[in-house]
Amino acid sequence: MGRRFVTRAQRCGAMRSLAAGAMLVGSMACASDSPTGAGSAPALALSDSTAAFAAFAGGPGPAGKVFAVTNAGGGTLSGLSATVTYGTGQATGWLASLLSATTAPADLTLAAATDSVGAGTYEAAVVLAATGVAPDTVRVTFTVALGVAPTIVVTSPARSSMLQSGTLAAFDVPITGEACHPTVPIASLRVNGVTIPVSGTSLCHTFNVTQSSPWGLSTITVEAVNAYGRDARHVQSYLRSPTYMPVAYAQSPAARVAHGFYMQLNQPVIDDGNRTNIDDLASIAQAAMNAFNVNAGLATTFTRNPANAGANQSYDCVLFTRDNPATGMRVNRTGGFTVGTRVLNHARVGAAGVDFSVGFSTLNAPLRVDGWADLQCVPPFAVHAVQTGDLYATRLDLTDRYVVGAAANNLSVTSTSSTATLTGAGVDVDWGPLDFLDFLVNGTVQLLLAFFENVMEGLVADSVGVVLADTMDDFLSAWTVDASAPVNGRSVSYHAVIDSVRHAGTYPDGFVQLGLASQVRPTSTPTAAPPLFGAIRAGGSVPSFSATGYDMGVAIADDLVNQLLWSAWQAGSFSVTDVEAFTGQTYAGLAGSSSATLPPVVAPASGNRMLDVQWGDVLFDGTADPAVFGLPGSRTGSPVPFQAWVSAVIGVDLGFDDGGNRLSASNPLPAVAVQVSTGTATTLDEVALADAVATAIGDALSRLAEQSLFAVDVPVMNIGALTGVPPGTVLRLRQASVDRAGRYMRLTGSVGN
């Protein structure tokens, strides 16, 4: 309410009217010829005590307000002055005061300016003083609103697009769109940091530019400012690749990443010379041989047709078949075949395959010999001898070479050469009727020894060789994987089969390389419509490894990790209802949930970290306390709901989690672009809020990446089910070092269980 002022003349007129009936007129001091206010003190009067201004931040200041200053008493009111004071902690300098004169009557003009304040409500007091009178005050409020921000629309490419175009090299992608404001002209426009010329008088401006898009994620950032300085920011992302994996929710050969895992097994993994620890192929083969039933591997009946009997002629007598022409000699096993010790001397890997040297000592075979023969001498006669006895040898040495190949995702193990050498072989048989013919017995023994050597070589080739081949097959096949892993409470499944085997090098620097065709997929089929493409794909050549310096090397393809991230995305792993609870971190003044409209992508590092995790168009719904973030005009500390589109490139270093047997990410370095919408555009600066919360959101995304990124185990060799190996025995990478090689993450280290 303004004050109501009454002049001295009005007061005296009223007094005369009231006193006329009381005959008091002569005593009144209000004669018309008396000086105004003669005998009374001056008094300060203002036409109003409050003023309220309103304007848009950055826009023209509001119209000034004029107050009448009068003398409500007698005499002269002089020495007028006006002083502006501002509220504690308030912005200053925005209010100007001007008196038209220093003696009443005068006009007091107040004017508020927008050039020194941002959005918010401000308070000030104008104290009016004069000589010898009590001062008076005008209370002033100034409300500065942001007004409506410009509207930015990117028409192409659409938000969260997956573009199939270009090559792995940078490729120009057209970016089109428009920035508009309903009432205030667009004063400046920038797309990805490049200024777009504007007229400064138009309410709308279109843009049509190209963006040099690398393989992977690209982020579009558009900034527009109107003539009042009201700004807006638009952030959206897209993926670009020449090829993508197919969409697959079940095991599919077409969806496998060729050489998703690629491993090199050096000589220590094949044979480290130590048979005590089962940590290489040789110790596994040794265990398998010790568990092998040699007696069961030796046939019950062996036959030999002495077609070359002439080699055993003596004294014009010839041993030949008579009544049993198909066999000439039959040898039946009458008891258990025994072996003293079985030793695998070495297993050596080279370009030609894996060479095994095996030794068997103290061999003994109880046998029954049934032989038919005609002895043509002078004179001729016939002999049929049946007797039991033992064939024996002090040692049998076998050298065998096996080559492992992979075709149609199946292993094949073949022997390319096999030689067996008998040492100390002999025959202990009572030949009965032939005893008197020493010359004939000697010849027959030699024939039987040759037969026995063939039998033993057959045993090695048909039985022991198969054991070693199967052991090698099992050894390599044990690196294949069928398992599942949780990612943020959701499950993904992964599968790997050997798709290539290569031998190379020479002993002792030979090695075996295995390629595993691998696939990661969501364990359950999502209910939402499938995306247009599967995981982004870059391909790339497998990295090289050294044949020395470590036991084993493993390379993990970026394509496989990206398939993991795609599968986790499809499984809903990146829909986090409470970011604070998930990350285990409290963010002062910030809370909310997140969901991803694109899968995260790993790509070669663009900064000083080993790898980039690119994450585009993550939708963050939350609340922020403007006061905590120190935003202009924020005093109440009341949280403001907002929605943010976030795109981030998070550089991480890679390590190996020895206990978890998987890659780990550390030392995140996020670069974050944020677009915020509050729905209260006239009271809070969304761009300032976006800048304020960017660090906290980037930290939350980094923690989410660290906890979810690498869920697939490095392949473990589960050999506990192999013959002769203690149950539960596994071989896996230990104490690994990690680096990058092309489109692969490379791990090298020792092998242990």
C-alpha angles and dihedrals in degrees: 000000000000121000123258113225125202121199124229091245090055092051093050092047091055093047092053092053092050095047099046093091092049095055090238099125094104092056095053118107093214102092111158091236094055119104113261112263092358107175098012132098123250119257131202118237131180127196092227139005102210138050131188124196130186132186144147118265110260092009129107117298119258122262114279123252124229124211125193114232114201141168109251093182139046132290122022126324106212142152093058116183136166126210126189119214126182132215118265110278091005127133113265137208097044097106125068126190129196131183117205092210141002093230124062135284093057141137124246112205121195123193129183121207128202099204096088102041138058130211115316143077119287133189134206140162127222111207113203115201136178137181114288098353137098113265125243131211138221113205111215131195124187120195114194116191127193094222123206115328121227115272116236124196126181106203098183132065097023120234113278094010121166103212120198103203145106126017135280087281122083112289131194112245119190113239116197133174148112141254119206143170124196098224113001123065121248106254101183139009131189129183116195089342095308117119116237113207114245132184095230091225103069125092091213135039128183125209131205114179139141127243122210096231119198121208108282125016125012123184125207116208120186123183125189130180127191126216091270091057093253105150136198134190129203122194126183137148145206138190122235129190136143089233140022133191116256119263104261130169094172135046108290130169088215090058096050118111106233108234090000084158117029120185137184118203110199127204094276089061090050095043127344093176094249115109094177095076117053096222104118142043094262095056090047090050090048090053091047092051092049089052094046116106102228092184090058090049094056115084120243095231129033125185135191129188106212094220089151095049090127087077087069098051117142132176093355091301120130125203109215143149119278119156098011103043094164095062112008088195133031124194118194124191109237099182146003120316108232135202124191100206136350118209131180101212096191146331113213125187124208142141092289095054135265118324117207123196111196129181128199118187133195099017119188130178121183105214143177114217120205113183134174121193146155117222110207106197133126102314103016123232139165130241131195113185128185119180143145128229146123135282112204144174133184093220144004118198120196128191114188134169123209128191121199121205136174125221127166088356092300126115120232122193118195133177113230099182137009131181129176128192124194119210124193094004119172146156126236103188131141103223095191110193091029096058092096091056100068093168091054094046091052092052092047092050090054089050091049092049090054087049091049092051090052090049091052093047088051089050090053095045097042101035117011092036090052090051091053093044092049090047091053090046091050091045093057096036089055088073091068116103138218112165146113134234134199118239112188093330094314125099133235126184126216132196132185133180130179111264101170140022124191132179119202144159130036130271126309090020098042121124145180122232121203127193117201119202101218139190134184119193140165110274091225129034112256118241093222122086111277119253122254093253139024124230119333112260131209103164114198138171120285113256126248125248134202119249090219138043097052140034100237144005128205126192121196116200120232085226091062093049090047090051088052091051091046091050092048089049091052090046090056095247093141096054099101116181095191115026093186093053093045097048094037089228130117115220111202110236094000133092136152152104133277139210131180124230091185129038117250114255131207117216138164111291120270094192139028096304126090097243140013122226106202116200121179136188098004106173113220119192113189152112129265130193105225092200092058090054092046096239117175115267093015113133108134100065091220112153115244121213114233143167121220135191108210131193120181142175108205116193112207137179118230129229139160123256100215094189095046093038093224143098118279132203124218144163096038117204108190126195105194134190116192134188115194132195119186102172087230098083096161096058107038133041105234093194091054090047091049091053091046097052097037094091094049093046091047090052091050092051091047091054091047089052093048092051098042109027106085110034101141115093121233104252114279122203106231101200098156090100094056120106112272095008119117111253115261095028113144135174119213144153115284135193092359128188117216131212140149125259116179109298093347138083107226125209125186129180148105129310122237143149 
